Amino acid sequence: MLEAIWGLLVLLSVIWVIYDVVTQNKRLSDVMKVVWILVALVFGILGAAVYYFVGRK
């Protein structure tokens, strides 16, 4: 049960980063968008947190 909740949180954080990078963060180049999406996919919640504090301005 706990693994399912954790998996759902990771999935939601990755989806949020992808949505935010593609729709909201227009100033990023296409290469940086791909990099942030890959960071989110590889590192999950940690990648989303780094994007929130560093990549999102």
All heavy atoms as TSV, in Angstrom:
chain	resi	resn	atom	element	x	y	z
A	1	MET	N	N	0.817	-1.193	0.000
A	1	MET	CA	C	0.000	0.000	0.000
A	1	MET	C	C	0.865	1.264	0.000
A	1	MET	O	O	0.604	2.191	-0.739
A	1	MET	CB	C	-0.924	-0.042	1.221
A	1	MET	CG	C	-1.782	1.166	1.378
A	1	MET	SD	S	-3.008	1.244	0.083
A	1	MET	CE	C	-3.920	2.645	0.574
A	2	LEU	N	N	1.883	1.274	0.845
A	2	LEU	CA	C	2.765	2.438	0.927
A	2	LEU	C	C	3.536	2.629	-0.379
A	2	LEU	O	O	3.741	3.762	-0.815
A	2	LEU	CB	C	3.724	2.289	2.103
A	2	LEU	CG	C	4.549	3.514	2.469
A	2	LEU	CD1	C	3.639	4.684	2.788
A	2	LEU	CD2	C	5.445	3.214	3.642
A	3	GLU	N	N	3.933	1.519	-1.006
A	3	GLU	CA	C	4.642	1.611	-2.282
A	3	GLU	C	C	3.749	2.204	-3.368
A	3	GLU	O	O	4.206	2.963	-4.216
A	3	GLU	CB	C	5.144	0.234	-2.734
A	3	GLU	CG	C	6.228	-0.336	-1.870
A	3	GLU	CD	C	5.671	-1.153	-0.708
A	3	GLU	OE1	O	4.460	-1.467	-0.713
A	3	GLU	OE2	O	6.438	-1.456	0.202
A	4	ALA	N	N	2.464	1.869	-3.321
A	4	ALA	CA	C	1.517	2.398	-4.311
A	4	ALA	C	C	1.346	3.909	-4.140
A	4	ALA	O	O	1.300	4.655	-5.137
A	4	ALA	CB	C	0.171	1.695	-4.185
A	5	ILE	N	N	1.271	4.362	-2.911
A	5	ILE	CA	C	1.143	5.800	-2.648
A	5	ILE	C	C	2.405	6.524	-3.095
A	5	ILE	O	O	2.331	7.579	-3.730
A	5	ILE	CB	C	0.834	6.053	-1.159
A	5	ILE	CG1	C	-0.548	5.496	-0.812
A	5	ILE	CG2	C	0.914	7.539	-0.834
A	5	ILE	CD1	C	-0.858	5.499	0.654
A	6	TRP	N	N	3.562	5.958	-2.772
A	6	TRP	CA	C	4.831	6.567	-3.176
A	6	TRP	C	C	4.928	6.605	-4.701
A	6	TRP	O	O	5.339	7.613	-5.281
A	6	TRP	CB	C	6.003	5.804	-2.582
A	6	TRP	CG	C	7.318	6.416	-2.932
A	6	TRP	CD1	C	8.233	5.936	-3.813
A	6	TRP	CD2	C	7.854	7.650	-2.446
A	6	TRP	NE1	N	9.303	6.789	-3.897
A	6	TRP	CE2	C	9.095	7.846	-3.066
A	6	TRP	CE3	C	7.399	8.603	-1.541
A	6	TRP	CZ2	C	9.888	8.954	-2.817
A	6	TRP	CZ3	C	8.206	9.703	-1.293
A	6	TRP	CH2	C	9.431	9.866	-1.931
A	7	GLY	N	N	4.562	5.534	-5.361
A	7	GLY	CA	C	4.585	5.494	-6.818
A	7	GLY	C	C	3.667	6.529	-7.438
A	7	GLY	O	O	4.010	7.168	-8.439
A	8	LEU	N	N	2.499	6.729	-6.852
A	8	LEU	CA	C	1.566	7.733	-7.337
A	8	LEU	C	C	2.130	9.141	-7.160
A	8	LEU	O	O	2.008	9.988	-8.059
A	8	LEU	CB	C	0.226	7.606	-6.611
A	8	LEU	CG	C	-0.889	8.534	-7.081
A	8	LEU	CD1	C	-1.218	8.280	-8.537
A	8	LEU	CD2	C	-2.117	8.350	-6.213
A	9	LEU	N	N	2.781	9.392	-6.027
A	9	LEU	CA	C	3.408	10.701	-5.800
A	9	LEU	C	C	4.531	10.969	-6.801
A	9	LEU	O	O	4.656	12.080	-7.319
A	9	LEU	CB	C	3.946	10.797	-4.379
A	9	LEU	CG	C	2.910	10.956	-3.282
A	9	LEU	CD1	C	3.570	10.883	-1.911
A	9	LEU	CD2	C	2.164	12.254	-3.436
A	10	VAL	N	N	5.332	9.957	-7.082
A	10	VAL	CA	C	6.409	10.104	-8.063
A	10	VAL	C	C	5.817	10.379	-9.442
A	10	VAL	O	O	6.272	11.277	-10.156
A	10	VAL	CB	C	7.310	8.853	-8.088
A	10	VAL	CG1	C	8.277	8.896	-9.260
A	10	VAL	CG2	C	8.067	8.708	-6.778
A	11	LEU	N	N	4.796	9.632	-9.813
A	11	LEU	CA	C	4.151	9.824	-11.108
A	11	LEU	C	C	3.564	11.225	-11.237
A	11	LEU	O	O	3.755	11.899	-12.252
A	11	LEU	CB	C	3.067	8.771	-11.318
A	11	LEU	CG	C	2.280	8.866	-12.622
A	11	LEU	CD1	C	3.199	8.611	-13.806
A	11	LEU	CD2	C	1.123	7.897	-12.603
A	12	LEU	N	N	2.883	11.683	-10.211
A	12	LEU	CA	C	2.293	13.021	-10.242
A	12	LEU	C	C	3.359	14.107	-10.320
A	12	LEU	O	O	3.176	15.109	-11.019
A	12	LEU	CB	C	1.397	13.236	-9.032
A	12	LEU	CG	C	0.085	12.450	-9.033
A	12	LEU	CD1	C	-0.644	12.635	-7.719
A	12	LEU	CD2	C	-0.777	12.854	-10.198
A	13	SER	N	N	4.475	13.930	-9.619
A	13	SER	CA	C	5.531	14.938	-9.677
A	13	SER	C	C	6.162	14.997	-11.059
A	13	SER	O	O	6.444	16.087	-11.568
A	13	SER	CB	C	6.585	14.676	-8.602
A	13	SER	OG	O	7.328	13.514	-8.894
A	14	VAL	N	N	6.347	13.855	-11.689
A	14	VAL	CA	C	6.917	13.833	-13.043
A	14	VAL	C	C	5.944	14.469	-14.033
A	14	VAL	O	O	6.342	15.269	-14.885
A	14	VAL	CB	C	7.274	12.388	-13.455
A	14	VAL	CG1	C	7.613	12.312	-14.939
A	14	VAL	CG2	C	8.425	11.866	-12.618
A	15	ILE	N	N	4.668	14.151	-13.917
A	15	ILE	CA	C	3.661	14.740	-14.796
A	15	ILE	C	C	3.613	16.255	-14.604
A	15	ILE	O	O	3.519	17.014	-15.580
A	15	ILE	CB	C	2.281	14.096	-14.558
A	15	ILE	CG1	C	2.289	12.670	-15.080
A	15	ILE	CG2	C	1.172	14.908	-15.221
A	15	ILE	CD1	C	1.061	11.868	-14.721
A	16	TRP	N	N	3.715	16.714	-13.354
A	16	TRP	CA	C	3.707	18.157	-13.094
A	16	TRP	C	C	4.895	18.849	-13.761
A	16	TRP	O	O	4.741	19.909	-14.372
A	16	TRP	CB	C	3.716	18.443	-11.588
A	16	TRP	CG	C	3.935	19.884	-11.310
A	16	TRP	CD1	C	3.041	20.900	-11.445
A	16	TRP	CD2	C	5.161	20.499	-10.907
A	16	TRP	NE1	N	3.634	22.098	-11.134
A	16	TRP	CE2	C	4.934	21.881	-10.801
A	16	TRP	CE3	C	6.431	20.000	-10.616
A	16	TRP	CZ2	C	5.918	22.773	-10.420
A	16	TRP	CZ3	C	7.419	20.891	-10.232
A	16	TRP	CH2	C	7.156	22.249	-10.134
A	17	VAL	N	N	6.079	18.256	-13.647
A	17	VAL	CA	C	7.263	18.867	-14.262
A	17	VAL	C	C	7.096	18.916	-15.774
A	17	VAL	O	O	7.364	19.948	-16.400
A	17	VAL	CB	C	8.554	18.111	-13.875
A	17	VAL	CG1	C	9.726	18.570	-14.723
A	17	VAL	CG2	C	8.862	18.290	-12.407
A	18	ILE	N	N	6.647	17.830	-16.371
A	18	ILE	CA	C	6.460	17.815	-17.824
A	18	ILE	C	C	5.454	18.878	-18.239
A	18	ILE	O	O	5.691	19.646	-19.170
A	18	ILE	CB	C	6.031	16.417	-18.301
A	18	ILE	CG1	C	7.174	15.427	-18.099
A	18	ILE	CG2	C	5.596	16.454	-19.766
A	18	ILE	CD1	C	6.792	13.979	-18.327
A	19	TYR	N	N	4.340	18.967	-17.536
A	19	TYR	CA	C	3.320	19.971	-17.856
A	19	TYR	C	C	3.875	21.383	-17.706
A	19	TYR	O	O	3.694	22.226	-18.575
A	19	TYR	CB	C	2.104	19.782	-16.953
A	19	TYR	CG	C	1.095	20.890	-17.090
A	19	TYR	CD1	C	0.223	20.927	-18.166
A	19	TYR	CD2	C	1.032	21.923	-16.151
A	19	TYR	CE1	C	-0.688	21.961	-18.312
A	19	TYR	CE2	C	0.123	22.956	-16.286
A	19	TYR	CZ	C	-0.740	22.965	-17.365
A	19	TYR	OH	O	-1.632	23.985	-17.509
A	20	ASP	N	N	4.565	21.631	-16.612
A	20	ASP	CA	C	5.079	22.978	-16.350
A	20	ASP	C	C	6.153	23.374	-17.355
A	20	ASP	O	O	6.163	24.506	-17.834
A	20	ASP	CB	C	5.627	23.064	-14.925
A	20	ASP	CG	C	5.827	24.493	-14.475
A	20	ASP	OD1	O	4.812	25.178	-14.262
A	20	ASP	OD2	O	6.981	24.927	-14.366
A	21	VAL	N	N	7.035	22.452	-17.689
A	21	VAL	CA	C	8.105	22.744	-18.648
A	21	VAL	C	C	7.516	23.037	-20.026
A	21	VAL	O	O	7.912	23.996	-20.685
A	21	VAL	CB	C	9.104	21.566	-18.722
A	21	VAL	CG1	C	9.970	21.653	-19.959
A	21	VAL	CG2	C	9.972	21.529	-17.480
A	22	VAL	N	N	6.553	22.253	-20.448
A	22	VAL	CA	C	6.022	22.390	-21.805
A	22	VAL	C	C	5.089	23.593	-21.934
A	22	VAL	O	O	5.131	24.308	-22.933
A	22	VAL	CB	C	5.309	21.090	-22.231
A	22	VAL	CG1	C	4.570	21.266	-23.534
A	22	VAL	CG2	C	6.314	19.957	-22.339
A	23	THR	N	N	4.256	23.844	-20.934
A	23	THR	CA	C	3.225	24.870	-21.100
A	23	THR	C	C	3.542	26.200	-20.416
A	23	THR	O	O	3.171	27.243	-20.936
A	23	THR	CB	C	1.872	24.373	-20.573
A	23	THR	OG1	O	1.973	24.108	-19.177
A	23	THR	CG2	C	1.424	23.142	-21.315
A	24	GLN	N	N	4.183	26.183	-19.280
A	24	GLN	CA	C	4.342	27.398	-18.491
A	24	GLN	C	C	5.705	28.065	-18.643
A	24	GLN	O	O	5.804	29.276	-18.537
A	24	GLN	CB	C	4.105	27.103	-17.004
A	24	GLN	CG	C	2.778	26.460	-16.706
A	24	GLN	CD	C	1.604	27.349	-17.058
A	24	GLN	OE1	O	1.646	28.551	-16.835
A	24	GLN	NE2	N	0.570	26.757	-17.624
A	25	ASN	N	N	6.741	27.311	-18.832
A	25	ASN	CA	C	8.104	27.845	-18.834
A	25	ASN	C	C	8.554	28.104	-20.269
A	25	ASN	O	O	9.366	27.383	-20.828
A	25	ASN	CB	C	9.042	26.871	-18.120
A	25	ASN	CG	C	10.185	27.579	-17.462
A	25	ASN	OD1	O	10.534	28.684	-17.840
A	25	ASN	ND2	N	10.781	26.940	-16.487
A	26	LYS	N	N	8.045	29.174	-20.857
A	26	LYS	CA	C	8.287	29.481	-22.272
A	26	LYS	C	C	9.713	29.971	-22.541
A	26	LYS	O	O	10.195	29.877	-23.655
A	26	LYS	CB	C	7.298	30.555	-22.745
A	26	LYS	CG	C	5.866	30.186	-22.543
A	26	LYS	CD	C	5.338	29.463	-23.732
A	26	LYS	CE	C	3.832	29.307	-23.568
A	26	LYS	NZ	N	3.341	28.072	-24.044
A	27	ARG	N	N	10.397	30.482	-21.536
A	27	ARG	CA	C	11.718	31.069	-21.780
A	27	ARG	C	C	12.814	30.017	-21.947
A	27	ARG	O	O	13.900	30.332	-22.408
A	27	ARG	CB	C	12.087	32.024	-20.659
A	27	ARG	CG	C	12.333	31.342	-19.333
A	27	ARG	CD	C	12.857	32.307	-18.278
A	27	ARG	NE	N	13.120	31.606	-17.051
A	27	ARG	CZ	C	14.205	30.884	-16.815
A	27	ARG	NH1	N	15.136	30.772	-17.728
A	27	ARG	NH2	N	14.364	30.269	-15.669
A	28	LEU	N	N	12.546	28.772	-21.584
A	28	LEU	CA	C	13.547	27.721	-21.724
A	28	LEU	C	C	13.722	27.328	-23.185
A	28	LEU	O	O	12.756	27.276	-23.941
A	28	LEU	CB	C	13.133	26.473	-20.937
A	28	LEU	CG	C	13.263	26.501	-19.431
A	28	LEU	CD1	C	12.748	25.206	-18.838
A	28	LEU	CD2	C	14.682	26.727	-19.002
A	29	SER	N	N	14.955	27.020	-23.554
A	29	SER	CA	C	15.201	26.496	-24.898
A	29	SER	C	C	14.679	25.059	-24.961
A	29	SER	O	O	14.423	24.423	-23.936
A	29	SER	CB	C	16.695	26.523	-25.212
A	29	SER	OG	O	17.387	25.602	-24.383
A	30	ASP	N	N	14.533	24.564	-26.175
A	30	ASP	CA	C	14.029	23.201	-26.342
A	30	ASP	C	C	14.958	22.165	-25.716
A	30	ASP	O	O	14.511	21.170	-25.150
A	30	ASP	CB	C	13.826	22.889	-27.823
A	30	ASP	CG	C	12.667	23.677	-28.425
A	30	ASP	OD1	O	11.804	24.131	-27.647
A	30	ASP	OD2	O	12.630	23.828	-29.654
A	31	VAL	N	N	16.250	22.414	-25.799
A	31	VAL	CA	C	17.226	21.486	-25.209
A	31	VAL	C	C	17.065	21.443	-23.690
A	31	VAL	O	O	17.060	20.369	-23.089
A	31	VAL	CB	C	18.664	21.887	-25.601
A	31	VAL	CG1	C	19.684	21.042	-24.868
A	31	VAL	CG2	C	18.853	21.795	-27.106
A	32	MET	N	N	16.914	22.596	-23.062
A	32	MET	CA	C	16.752	22.636	-21.608
A	32	MET	C	C	15.428	22.008	-21.179
A	32	MET	O	O	15.343	21.396	-20.117
A	32	MET	CB	C	16.853	24.071	-21.092
A	32	MET	CG	C	18.266	24.599	-21.074
A	32	MET	SD	S	19.433	23.520	-20.212
A	32	MET	CE	C	18.814	23.605	-18.546
A	33	LYS	N	N	14.402	22.141	-22.003
A	33	LYS	CA	C	13.131	21.478	-21.693
A	33	LYS	C	C	13.310	19.969	-21.655
A	33	LYS	O	O	12.835	19.300	-20.741
A	33	LYS	CB	C	12.063	21.869	-22.716
A	33	LYS	CG	C	11.574	23.277	-22.558
A	33	LYS	CD	C	10.514	23.612	-23.590
A	33	LYS	CE	C	10.056	25.046	-23.421
A	33	LYS	NZ	N	8.990	25.412	-24.337
A	34	VAL	N	N	14.020	19.443	-22.643
A	34	VAL	CA	C	14.285	17.999	-22.684
A	34	VAL	C	C	15.121	17.576	-21.481
A	34	VAL	O	O	14.859	16.538	-20.859
A	34	VAL	CB	C	14.971	17.606	-24.011
A	34	VAL	CG1	C	15.445	16.165	-23.982
A	34	VAL	CG2	C	14.036	17.848	-25.189
A	35	VAL	N	N	16.120	18.393	-21.129
A	35	VAL	CA	C	16.970	18.068	-19.974
A	35	VAL	C	C	16.144	18.015	-18.700
A	35	VAL	O	O	16.263	17.061	-17.914
A	35	VAL	CB	C	18.123	19.096	-19.844
A	35	VAL	CG1	C	18.825	18.958	-18.504
A	35	VAL	CG2	C	19.105	18.935	-20.983
A	36	TRP	N	N	15.277	18.996	-18.466
A	36	TRP	CA	C	14.467	19.001	-17.251
A	36	TRP	C	C	13.495	17.825	-17.216
A	36	TRP	O	O	13.255	17.238	-16.161
A	36	TRP	CB	C	13.724	20.322	-17.091
A	36	TRP	CG	C	14.586	21.387	-16.521
A	36	TRP	CD1	C	14.946	22.538	-17.114
A	36	TRP	CD2	C	15.221	21.379	-15.229
A	36	TRP	NE1	N	15.771	23.263	-16.274
A	36	TRP	CE2	C	15.956	22.579	-15.116
A	36	TRP	CE3	C	15.244	20.491	-14.171
A	36	TRP	CZ2	C	16.689	22.887	-13.981
A	36	TRP	CZ3	C	15.986	20.807	-13.041
A	36	TRP	CH2	C	16.697	21.984	-12.957
A	37	ILE	N	N	12.933	17.476	-18.362
A	37	ILE	CA	C	12.022	16.332	-18.401
A	37	ILE	C	C	12.784	15.045	-18.086
A	37	ILE	O	O	12.302	14.202	-17.322
A	37	ILE	CB	C	11.305	16.259	-19.762
A	37	ILE	CG1	C	10.311	17.414	-19.876
A	37	ILE	CG2	C	10.602	14.927	-19.949
A	37	ILE	CD1	C	9.694	17.587	-21.241
A	38	LEU	N	N	13.979	14.893	-18.629
A	38	LEU	CA	C	14.793	13.708	-18.326
A	38	LEU	C	C	15.196	13.663	-16.860
A	38	LEU	O	O	15.196	12.588	-16.242
A	38	LEU	CB	C	16.029	13.666	-19.223
A	38	LEU	CG	C	15.770	13.330	-20.681
A	38	LEU	CD1	C	17.059	13.448	-21.490
A	38	LEU	CD2	C	15.176	11.941	-20.824
A	39	VAL	N	N	15.542	14.816	-16.294
A	39	VAL	CA	C	15.882	14.866	-14.862
A	39	VAL	C	C	14.685	14.411	-14.025
A	39	VAL	O	O	14.832	13.629	-13.084
A	39	VAL	CB	C	16.334	16.291	-14.454
A	39	VAL	CG1	C	16.368	16.457	-12.947
A	39	VAL	CG2	C	17.694	16.597	-15.049
A	40	ALA	N	N	13.498	14.864	-14.382
A	40	ALA	CA	C	12.296	14.472	-13.651
A	40	ALA	C	C	12.026	12.980	-13.799
A	40	ALA	O	O	11.662	12.304	-12.828
A	40	ALA	CB	C	11.095	15.280	-14.127
A	41	LEU	N	N	12.207	12.441	-14.999
A	41	LEU	CA	C	11.956	11.016	-15.220
A	41	LEU	C	C	12.960	10.140	-14.472
A	41	LEU	O	O	12.597	9.104	-13.919
A	41	LEU	CB	C	12.003	10.701	-16.714
A	41	LEU	CG	C	10.820	11.196	-17.533
A	41	LEU	CD1	C	11.104	11.014	-19.017
A	41	LEU	CD2	C	9.553	10.471	-17.136
A	42	VAL	N	N	14.209	10.551	-14.451
A	42	VAL	CA	C	15.250	9.732	-13.826
A	42	VAL	C	C	15.217	9.844	-12.299
A	42	VAL	O	O	15.332	8.845	-11.587
A	42	VAL	CB	C	16.639	10.116	-14.379
A	42	VAL	CG1	C	17.744	9.438	-13.594
A	42	VAL	CG2	C	16.731	9.775	-15.857
A	43	PHE	N	N	15.042	11.062	-11.789
A	43	PHE	CA	C	15.164	11.272	-10.350
A	43	PHE	C	C	13.839	11.420	-9.614
A	43	PHE	O	O	13.829	11.555	-8.387
A	43	PHE	CB	C	16.049	12.492	-10.073
A	43	PHE	CG	C	17.464	12.300	-10.532
A	43	PHE	CD1	C	17.938	12.956	-11.646
A	43	PHE	CD2	C	18.312	11.444	-9.856
A	43	PHE	CE1	C	19.238	12.781	-12.085
A	43	PHE	CE2	C	19.615	11.256	-10.272
A	43	PHE	CZ	C	20.080	11.924	-11.402
A	44	GLY	N	N	12.720	11.428	-10.322
A	44	GLY	CA	C	11.398	11.451	-9.683
A	44	GLY	C	C	11.151	12.697	-8.864
A	44	GLY	O	O	11.306	13.817	-9.342
A	45	ILE	N	N	10.783	12.491	-7.610
A	45	ILE	CA	C	10.427	13.610	-6.735
A	45	ILE	C	C	11.631	14.517	-6.489
A	45	ILE	O	O	11.490	15.742	-6.441
A	45	ILE	CB	C	9.831	13.094	-5.408
A	45	ILE	CG1	C	8.468	12.468	-5.685
A	45	ILE	CG2	C	9.718	14.204	-4.386
A	45	ILE	CD1	C	7.789	11.877	-4.487
A	46	LEU	N	N	12.800	13.948	-6.367
A	46	LEU	CA	C	14.000	14.758	-6.180
A	46	LEU	C	C	14.233	15.658	-7.395
A	46	LEU	O	O	14.541	16.844	-7.251
A	46	LEU	CB	C	15.222	13.874	-5.934
A	46	LEU	CG	C	16.538	14.589	-5.698
A	46	LEU	CD1	C	16.453	15.462	-4.453
A	46	LEU	CD2	C	17.656	13.591	-5.561
A	47	GLY	N	N	14.062	15.116	-8.584
A	47	GLY	CA	C	14.198	15.916	-9.801
A	47	GLY	C	C	13.150	17.013	-9.880
A	47	GLY	O	O	13.439	18.126	-10.305
A	48	ALA	N	N	11.924	16.712	-9.449
A	48	ALA	CA	C	10.863	17.723	-9.438
A	48	ALA	C	C	11.181	18.829	-8.447
A	48	ALA	O	O	10.941	20.006	-8.718
A	48	ALA	CB	C	9.523	17.076	-9.106
A	49	ALA	N	N	11.727	18.470	-7.304
A	49	ALA	CA	C	12.085	19.475	-6.300
A	49	ALA	C	C	13.206	20.372	-6.811
A	49	ALA	O	O	13.170	21.590	-6.637
A	49	ALA	CB	C	12.502	18.797	-4.993
A	50	VAL	N	N	14.200	19.780	-7.466
A	50	VAL	CA	C	15.294	20.575	-8.028
A	50	VAL	C	C	14.758	21.503	-9.106
A	50	VAL	O	O	15.124	22.683	-9.164
A	50	VAL	CB	C	16.419	19.658	-8.580
A	50	VAL	CG1	C	17.436	20.457	-9.371
A	50	VAL	CG2	C	17.082	18.912	-7.438
A	51	TYR	N	N	13.870	20.998	-9.945
A	51	TYR	CA	C	13.262	21.868	-10.974
A	51	TYR	C	C	12.492	23.014	-10.331
A	51	TYR	O	O	12.580	24.147	-10.780
A	51	TYR	CB	C	12.333	21.062	-11.882
A	51	TYR	CG	C	11.531	21.938	-12.799
A	51	TYR	CD1	C	12.118	22.567	-13.875
A	51	TYR	CD2	C	10.184	22.169	-12.568
A	51	TYR	CE1	C	11.392	23.406	-14.712
A	51	TYR	CE2	C	9.444	23.004	-13.389
A	51	TYR	CZ	C	10.048	23.610	-14.460
A	51	TYR	OH	O	9.327	24.444	-15.273
A	52	TYR	N	N	11.755	22.728	-9.294
A	52	TYR	CA	C	10.946	23.762	-8.630
A	52	TYR	C	C	11.824	24.885	-8.079
A	52	TYR	O	O	11.502	26.060	-8.204
A	52	TYR	CB	C	10.114	23.147	-7.519
A	52	TYR	CG	C	9.232	24.150	-6.823
A	52	TYR	CD1	C	8.046	24.576	-7.411
A	52	TYR	CD2	C	9.584	24.683	-5.593
A	52	TYR	CE1	C	7.234	25.499	-6.784
A	52	TYR	CE2	C	8.781	25.612	-4.960
A	52	TYR	CZ	C	7.602	26.021	-5.558
A	52	TYR	OH	O	6.806	26.952	-4.937
A	53	PHE	N	N	12.953	24.524	-7.464
A	53	PHE	CA	C	13.800	25.534	-6.829
A	53	PHE	C	C	14.834	26.148	-7.780
A	53	PHE	O	O	15.251	27.284	-7.557
A	53	PHE	CB	C	14.515	24.943	-5.616
A	53	PHE	CG	C	13.583	24.666	-4.473
A	53	PHE	CD1	C	13.303	23.368	-4.086
A	53	PHE	CD2	C	12.954	25.704	-3.808
A	53	PHE	CE1	C	12.430	23.114	-3.042
A	53	PHE	CE2	C	12.082	25.466	-2.764
A	53	PHE	CZ	C	11.819	24.163	-2.378
A	54	VAL	N	N	15.259	25.430	-8.816
A	54	VAL	CA	C	16.321	25.933	-9.683
A	54	VAL	C	C	15.816	26.311	-11.069
A	54	VAL	O	O	16.113	27.385	-11.560
A	54	VAL	CB	C	17.447	24.870	-9.826
A	54	VAL	CG1	C	18.504	25.319	-10.805
A	54	VAL	CG2	C	18.053	24.558	-8.467
A	55	GLY	N	N	15.031	25.448	-11.689
A	55	GLY	CA	C	14.662	25.637	-13.090
A	55	GLY	C	C	13.457	26.521	-13.320
A	55	GLY	O	O	13.252	27.030	-14.411
A	56	ARG	N	N	12.672	26.710	-12.323
A	56	ARG	CA	C	11.426	27.456	-12.474
A	56	ARG	C	C	11.627	28.880	-11.971
A	56	ARG	O	O	11.819	29.108	-10.802
A	56	ARG	CB	C	10.355	26.753	-11.637
A	56	ARG	CG	C	8.986	27.181	-11.946
A	56	ARG	CD	C	8.049	26.200	-11.262
A	56	ARG	NE	N	6.719	26.529	-11.656
A	56	ARG	CZ	C	5.808	27.013	-10.833
A	56	ARG	NH1	N	6.085	27.143	-9.566
A	56	ARG	NH2	N	4.626	27.314	-11.277
A	57	LYS	N	N	11.575	29.831	-12.890
A	57	LYS	CA	C	11.769	31.226	-12.466
A	57	LYS	C	C	10.725	32.110	-13.082
A	57	LYS	O	O	10.244	31.920	-14.119
A	57	LYS	CB	C	13.148	31.693	-12.890
A	57	LYS	CG	C	14.209	30.906	-12.182
A	57	LYS	CD	C	15.510	31.632	-12.241
A	57	LYS	CE	C	16.560	30.712	-11.656
A	57	LYS	NZ	N	17.277	31.092	-10.627
